[in-house]
Amino acid sequence: MSESEVRAIAAGDTYELRRALLRPHQRLNEMTWPADEHPDTLHAGAYRGERLVGIGTIHRQPMPGSAETEAWRIRGLAVEFGHRGYGLGAMLLGRLIEHATTGGGRMVWAHATAASFGFFEHHGFRRRGEPFELPESGPHYVVYAEIVR
Ligand SMILES: CC(C)(COP(=O)(O)OP(=O)(O)OC[C@H]1O[C@@H](n2cnc3c(N)ncnc32)[C@H](O)[C@@H]1OP(=O)(O)O)[C@@H](O)C(=O)NCCC(=O)NCCS
């Protein structure tokens, strides 16, 4: 097994895995998201050797229905199928939360798929509200965790 490492990457480096793992019904040129190029945004990549096998993004965004102003949203967190279960998702999540913490964040949140909810719960996230449907990607939950300093 090659060594695993998480590094900061450019927004453009996330697009292929975003599409392959999260949005197979969309085109590559639809993989750009509004906060991708914001200077505070972090894109993290998980590498096995020199191969990028996992991605995740975090940027400032209030959580709907919450008054917390120092909130950061996790988006596009995904690990390639053959590389799941080796701790890469946890490494990526840890790097993203560390970035929000350094940026003064007091809360992180995400839209979790029904399948990934257990991953977030395992890392101390709680569910907020009822599940909702996102077109073509099924039921999702808003999940959040307070950042404890
Ligand atoms: C969710 C995802 C990123 C997890 O990545 P991963 O590399 O397999 O996760 P890890 O190996 O780091 O798992 C870390 C811990 O979470 C647990 N875990 C992982 N997925 C889980 C799940 N679905 N339910 C419950 N626990 C889970 C693991 O057992 C592990 O526990 P441990 O610390 O006791 O060993 C991956 O399954 C994925 O890419 N899913 C599809 C994309 C997606 O739904 N992303 C989230 C929406 S943004």
The ligand as an ORCA input file, in Angstrom:
! r2SCAN-3c Opt
* xyz 0 1
  C     -18.044      9.247      3.053
  C     -16.640      8.901      2.510
  C     -15.927     10.183      2.078
  C     -15.836      8.189      3.617
  O     -14.503      7.984      3.146
  P     -13.592      6.772      3.678
  O     -12.201      7.040      3.243
  O     -14.180      5.472      3.292
  O     -13.758      6.928      5.248
  P     -12.693      6.496      6.368
  O     -12.027      5.217      5.948
  O     -11.812      7.665      6.662
  O     -13.637      6.244      7.611
  C     -13.399      6.897      8.843
  C     -14.292      6.281      9.884
  O     -15.658      6.501      9.527
  C     -16.365      5.260      9.446
  N     -17.270      5.325      8.307
  C     -16.965      5.543      7.022
  N     -18.084      5.547      6.259
  C     -19.118      5.295      7.116
  C     -20.523      5.171      6.946
  N     -21.101      5.319      5.751
  N     -21.274      4.922      8.043
  C     -20.715      4.783      9.277
  N     -19.367      4.916      9.506
  C     -18.595      5.159      8.433
  C     -15.275      4.228      9.205
  O     -15.685      2.964      9.674
  C     -14.116      4.769     10.005
  O     -14.259      4.407     11.361
  P     -12.988      4.210     12.360
  O     -12.416      5.610     12.535
  O     -13.596      3.685     13.593
  O     -12.051      3.304     11.672
  C     -16.763      7.892      1.311
  O     -17.539      6.793      1.695
  C     -17.340      8.502      0.049
  O     -16.611      9.026     -0.786
  N     -18.683      8.430     -0.133
  C     -19.340      8.939     -1.340
  C     -19.351     10.441     -1.418
  C     -20.195     11.074     -0.343
  O     -21.291     10.621     -0.048
  N     -19.661     12.150      0.284
  C     -20.323     12.882      1.363
  C     -21.205     13.995      0.881
  S     -20.309     15.515      0.725
*
